[in-house]
Amino acid sequence: MKKQNRRLSLPQFLEFVEIKTKVASVFPMVLGILWSVYRYQTFNWLTTALFVLAVLTFDMCTTAINNTMDFYKAKDKNYQTEENVIGKHELDFGLMVQIIFFLLFWSILFSLILVWQTNWLLLPMGVLCFLIGIFYTFGPIPLSRMPLGEVFSGVTMGFGIFFLAVFVQNPSQLVVSHFLGQWMTLQFSWFKVLELIFMSLPLVCLIANIMLANNICDLETDIRNHRYTLVYYLGKGVSLRLYFFLWFLSWMLWLLFVGTGMLPVWALLGLVALVPSFQFLKRFLKKPVKSQTFIEAVKSFILYSLVYLLVLLVAIFVK
């Protein structure tokens, strides 16, 4: 039995929380903030700062839970000792659990302050996000080990973070509640909510594709570790076709954004990014190998998000 290392270096911590994957939460957050400025002309620096801290600490927490549970539940000893970050660096399991609770404490604290600064309706929405995030990788049957991972990751990060980034700027522009004796009324701007769903759909598709690509590459390893993801039920062939469809849909939505007037006509210039994005797509579909082409799914998401971000930034200043 190898002696566990109680000293954790910064590079090991960043690998443990998979800091490189935080783009999946940072981009929907930034895009939601920019959309609020562009469409509704609202921005609150205090609630934005609290929201950013809450999202990042919780995202790191859920990733830490994922790596810890994968190590703890691993059936494949080679994966446990050579591939998982805890076994690979001989990290102390107890210390990793302490880090999880540390990150969870700060994410809850930032979230509660944010509720106090905005609207009590953020509390039930935040609780739902926390429950999905935690049980995504924790519990007897984590969501990530079921054919639901792509749905939950895409919707909660692609839409959920985008929606909340807009909500915390000025909650009353989306939802209003009134108390009168024993009665409570809840009103929401259905058009604005549908608009936010519509504008976040490409992020939902491409974040789901990151999860799908990961599961396609890890199919054999997942089966050995008793993780039965969507790819296990669909098979690699159908899963690759689904990957293509979600990529294609995200770019068709860009045309709809311009066609419906949600983005200015000159945003069509963003379609030049289709050329490198299509190359990313072809490389992954041709050889879906974790160590070689999984990064193409991440690059597709980053490229689309960067185009989205640049268009919103320019639109804000030329509007």
C-alpha positions as CSV (number, residue, x, y, z in Angstrom):
1,M,0.0,0.0,0.0
2,K,1.4,3.3,-1.1
3,K,1.8,6.0,1.5
4,Q,-0.6,8.9,0.8
5,N,0.7,12.3,0.3
6,R,-0.8,15.0,2.7
7,R,1.0,17.8,0.9
8,L,-1.0,19.2,-2.0
9,S,0.8,21.4,-4.5
10,L,-1.0,24.1,-6.5
11,P,-0.8,22.2,-9.8
12,Q,-2.2,19.1,-8.1
13,F,-5.1,21.1,-6.6
14,L,-5.8,22.7,-10.0
15,E,-5.8,19.2,-11.6
16,F,-8.1,17.9,-8.8
17,V,-10.7,20.6,-9.4
18,E,-10.0,20.4,-13.2
19,I,-9.5,24.2,-13.6
20,K,-9.2,23.8,-17.3
21,T,-12.9,22.7,-17.6
22,K,-14.2,25.8,-15.8
23,V,-14.8,27.4,-19.2
24,A,-18.1,25.4,-19.2
25,S,-19.3,27.6,-16.4
26,V,-17.4,30.8,-17.0
27,F,-18.6,31.4,-20.6
28,P,-22.4,31.0,-19.8
29,M,-21.9,33.3,-16.8
30,V,-20.1,36.0,-18.8
31,L,-22.5,35.7,-21.7
32,G,-25.5,36.0,-19.4
33,I,-24.0,39.2,-17.9
34,L,-23.3,40.7,-21.3
35,W,-26.8,39.7,-22.5
36,S,-28.3,41.5,-19.6
37,V,-26.3,44.6,-20.4
38,Y,-27.1,44.4,-24.1
39,R,-30.8,43.5,-24.0
40,Y,-32.0,45.0,-20.7
41,Q,-29.3,47.6,-19.9
42,T,-28.8,46.3,-16.4
43,F,-25.6,45.5,-14.5
44,N,-25.0,45.2,-10.8
45,W,-21.3,44.9,-9.9
46,L,-21.8,43.6,-6.4
47,T,-24.2,40.9,-7.2
48,T,-22.2,40.0,-10.2
49,A,-19.0,39.6,-8.1
50,L,-20.9,37.4,-5.6
51,F,-22.4,35.3,-8.4
52,V,-19.0,34.7,-10.0
53,L,-17.5,33.6,-6.7
54,A,-20.4,31.3,-5.9
55,V,-20.4,29.7,-9.3
56,L,-16.7,29.1,-9.5
57,T,-16.3,27.7,-6.0
58,F,-19.3,25.4,-6.5
59,D,-18.1,24.2,-9.9
60,M,-14.7,23.3,-8.4
61,C,-16.5,21.6,-5.5
62,T,-18.6,19.4,-7.8
63,T,-15.6,18.5,-9.9
64,A,-13.7,17.6,-6.7
65,I,-16.6,15.4,-5.6
66,N,-16.6,13.7,-9.1
67,N,-12.9,12.9,-8.9
68,T,-13.1,11.7,-5.3
69,M,-16.1,9.4,-5.9
70,D,-14.6,8.0,-9.1
71,F,-11.5,7.1,-7.1
72,Y,-13.5,5.6,-4.2
73,K,-15.9,3.6,-6.4
74,A,-13.4,2.5,-9.1
75,K,-13.5,-1.2,-10.0
76,D,-10.6,-0.9,-12.4
77,K,-7.5,-0.7,-10.2
78,N,-5.4,0.5,-13.1
79,Y,-7.7,3.5,-13.5
80,Q,-7.7,4.1,-9.7
81,T,-4.0,4.2,-9.3
82,E,-2.7,5.5,-12.7
83,E,-5.5,7.7,-14.2
84,N,-7.5,9.2,-11.4
85,V,-5.8,12.3,-10.0
86,I,-5.9,11.1,-6.4
87,G,-4.3,7.7,-7.1
88,K,-1.9,9.1,-9.7
89,H,-0.4,11.6,-7.2
90,E,-0.9,9.4,-4.1
91,L,-3.0,12.1,-2.5
92,D,-4.5,11.7,0.9
93,F,-8.2,10.8,0.6
94,G,-9.2,12.5,3.8
95,L,-7.5,15.7,2.7
96,M,-9.5,15.7,-0.6
97,V,-12.7,15.3,1.4
98,Q,-11.8,18.3,3.5
99,I,-11.2,20.4,0.4
100,I,-14.6,19.4,-0.9
101,F,-16.3,20.7,2.3
102,F,-14.1,23.8,2.3
103,L,-15.2,24.7,-1.3
104,L,-18.8,23.8,-0.4
105,F,-18.8,26.1,2.6
106,W,-17.6,29.1,0.6
107,S,-20.0,28.5,-2.3
108,I,-22.9,28.3,0.2
109,L,-21.8,31.4,2.0
110,F,-21.4,33.4,-1.2
111,S,-24.8,32.1,-2.4
112,L,-26.6,33.1,0.8
113,I,-25.1,36.6,0.7
114,L,-26.3,36.8,-2.9
115,V,-29.8,35.8,-1.9
116,W,-29.8,38.6,0.8
117,Q,-28.6,41.1,-1.8
118,T,-31.1,40.1,-4.5
119,N,-34.4,38.2,-4.0
120,W,-35.6,35.3,-1.9
121,L,-36.7,33.5,-5.1
122,L,-33.0,32.9,-5.8
123,L,-32.9,30.6,-2.8
124,P,-35.1,27.7,-4.2
125,M,-33.4,28.1,-7.6
126,G,-30.0,28.0,-5.9
127,V,-30.9,24.9,-3.8
128,L,-32.1,23.1,-6.9
129,C,-28.8,23.9,-8.7
130,F,-26.8,22.7,-5.6
131,L,-28.8,19.4,-5.4
132,I,-28.2,18.7,-9.1
133,G,-24.5,19.6,-8.8
134,I,-23.9,17.4,-5.8
135,F,-25.9,14.4,-6.8
136,Y,-24.5,14.6,-10.3
137,T,-21.5,12.7,-9.0
138,F,-22.5,11.7,-5.4
139,G,-24.9,9.1,-4.0
140,P,-25.6,5.5,-4.7
141,I,-26.5,6.2,-8.3
142,P,-25.0,9.5,-9.4
143,L,-26.7,11.3,-12.4
144,S,-23.4,11.2,-14.3
145,R,-23.4,7.4,-14.2
146,M,-26.8,7.3,-15.8
147,P,-28.0,8.2,-19.3
148,L,-28.9,11.7,-17.9
149,G,-25.5,13.3,-17.6
150,E,-25.6,15.2,-20.9
151,V,-29.1,16.6,-20.2
152,F,-28.3,17.7,-16.6
153,S,-24.9,19.2,-17.5
154,G,-26.1,21.0,-20.6
155,V,-29.3,22.4,-19.1
156,T,-27.9,23.4,-15.6
157,M,-24.7,24.9,-16.9
158,G,-25.8,26.1,-20.4
159,F,-29.2,27.5,-19.4
160,G,-29.1,27.6,-15.6
161,I,-26.0,29.7,-15.2
162,F,-26.9,31.9,-18.1
163,F,-30.4,32.6,-16.6
164,L,-29.1,33.3,-13.1
165,A,-26.4,35.6,-14.5
166,V,-29.2,37.7,-15.9
167,F,-31.5,37.2,-12.8
168,V,-29.0,38.6,-10.3
169,Q,-28.6,41.9,-12.2
170,N,-32.2,42.9,-11.5
171,P,-34.5,40.1,-10.4
172,S,-37.7,42.1,-10.8
173,Q,-37.3,42.3,-14.5
174,L,-37.9,38.5,-14.7
175,V,-39.8,37.5,-11.6
176,V,-42.0,39.4,-9.0
177,S,-43.6,38.0,-5.9
178,H,-46.3,39.5,-3.6
179,F,-47.4,38.5,-0.1
180,L,-51.0,39.4,1.0
181,G,-52.0,37.7,4.2
182,Q,-52.0,33.9,3.6
183,W,-51.6,34.4,-0.1
184,M,-48.6,34.7,-2.3
185,T,-48.7,35.6,-5.9
186,L,-45.8,34.9,-8.3
187,Q,-45.5,36.6,-11.6
188,F,-42.8,36.2,-14.3
189,S,-42.1,37.6,-17.7
190,W,-42.8,34.6,-19.8
191,F,-41.5,36.3,-22.9
192,K,-38.1,37.1,-21.3
193,V,-37.8,33.6,-19.8
194,L,-38.4,32.1,-23.2
195,E,-36.0,34.5,-24.7
196,L,-33.3,33.4,-22.3
197,I,-34.0,29.8,-23.0
198,F,-33.7,30.5,-26.7
199,M,-30.5,32.5,-26.4
200,S,-28.8,29.8,-24.2
201,L,-29.7,26.8,-26.4
202,P,-26.3,26.7,-28.2
203,L,-24.5,26.7,-24.9
204,V,-26.8,23.8,-23.7
205,C,-26.0,21.8,-26.9
206,L,-22.2,22.4,-26.8
207,I,-21.8,21.7,-23.1
208,A,-23.8,18.5,-23.5
209,N,-21.5,17.7,-26.4
210,I,-18.5,18.0,-24.1
211,M,-20.0,15.5,-21.7
212,L,-21.1,13.3,-24.7
213,A,-17.6,13.4,-26.1
214,N,-16.1,12.4,-22.8
215,N,-18.4,9.5,-22.4
216,I,-17.8,8.3,-26.0
217,C,-14.0,8.3,-25.3
218,D,-14.5,6.6,-21.9
219,L,-17.0,4.0,-22.9
220,E,-14.8,0.9,-22.3
221,T,-13.4,2.4,-19.0
222,D,-16.9,3.3,-17.8
223,I,-18.2,-0.2,-18.4
224,R,-15.3,-1.6,-16.4
225,N,-16.2,0.8,-13.6
226,H,-19.9,0.1,-13.8
227,R,-20.8,3.5,-15.2
228,Y,-23.6,3.1,-17.7
229,T,-23.9,6.4,-19.5
230,L,-26.0,7.4,-22.5
231,V,-23.3,6.2,-24.9
232,Y,-23.6,2.7,-23.4
233,Y,-27.3,2.5,-24.4
234,L,-27.0,4.3,-27.7
235,G,-23.7,2.8,-28.9
236,K,-20.8,4.7,-30.3
237,G,-22.2,5.1,-33.8
238,V,-25.5,6.7,-32.7
239,S,-23.7,8.8,-30.1
240,L,-21.4,10.2,-32.7
241,R,-24.4,11.1,-34.9
242,L,-26.0,12.8,-31.9
243,Y,-22.7,14.7,-31.3
244,F,-22.9,16.0,-34.9
245,F,-26.6,17.0,-34.6
246,L,-25.9,19.1,-31.4
247,W,-23.0,20.8,-33.1
248,F,-25.1,21.5,-36.2
249,L,-28.1,22.8,-34.2
250,S,-25.9,25.3,-32.3
251,W,-24.8,26.9,-35.6
252,M,-28.4,26.9,-37.0
253,L,-29.5,28.7,-33.9
254,W,-27.0,31.4,-34.7
255,L,-28.8,32.1,-38.0
256,L,-32.1,32.2,-36.0
257,F,-30.7,34.7,-33.6
258,V,-30.0,37.0,-36.5
259,G,-33.2,36.2,-38.3
260,T,-35.4,36.9,-35.3
261,G,-33.5,40.2,-34.5
262,M,-32.0,39.0,-31.3
263,L,-28.6,39.8,-32.7
264,P,-27.8,42.4,-35.2
265,V,-27.5,41.5,-38.9
266,W,-23.7,42.0,-38.9
267,A,-23.5,39.1,-36.4
268,L,-23.6,36.9,-39.5
269,L,-19.9,37.6,-39.7
270,G,-19.5,35.2,-36.8
271,L,-20.3,32.4,-39.2
272,V,-16.7,32.6,-40.4
273,A,-15.9,30.6,-37.3
274,L,-17.8,27.7,-38.9
275,V,-14.6,26.8,-40.9
276,P,-12.4,26.0,-37.8
277,S,-15.3,24.6,-35.9
278,F,-16.1,22.1,-38.7
279,Q,-12.4,21.0,-38.6
280,F,-12.7,20.4,-34.8
281,L,-15.9,18.3,-35.5
282,K,-14.2,16.2,-38.3
283,R,-11.2,15.5,-36.2
284,F,-13.3,14.2,-33.3
285,L,-15.7,12.2,-35.4
286,K,-12.8,10.5,-37.3
287,K,-10.9,9.5,-34.1
288,P,-12.8,9.8,-30.8
289,V,-9.8,9.2,-28.5
290,K,-9.6,10.9,-25.1
291,S,-5.9,11.7,-25.2
292,Q,-6.0,13.0,-28.8
293,T,-9.3,14.4,-29.8
294,F,-11.6,15.0,-26.8
295,I,-10.1,18.5,-26.7
296,E,-11.9,19.2,-30.0
297,A,-15.2,19.2,-28.2
298,V,-13.9,21.8,-25.7
299,K,-12.4,23.9,-28.5
300,S,-15.8,23.9,-30.4
301,F,-17.5,25.2,-27.3
302,I,-14.8,27.8,-26.6
303,L,-14.8,29.0,-30.2
304,Y,-18.6,29.4,-30.4
305,S,-18.6,31.2,-27.0
306,L,-15.8,33.6,-28.0
307,V,-17.7,34.6,-31.1
308,Y,-20.9,35.0,-29.0
309,L,-19.0,37.1,-26.5
310,L,-17.3,39.3,-29.1
311,V,-20.6,40.0,-30.9
312,L,-22.3,41.0,-27.6
313,L,-19.4,43.2,-26.6
314,V,-19.4,45.0,-29.9
315,A,-23.2,45.3,-30.0
316,I,-23.2,46.9,-26.5
317,F,-20.8,49.6,-27.7
318,V,-22.4,50.3,-31.1
319,K,-26.0,50.0,-30.0
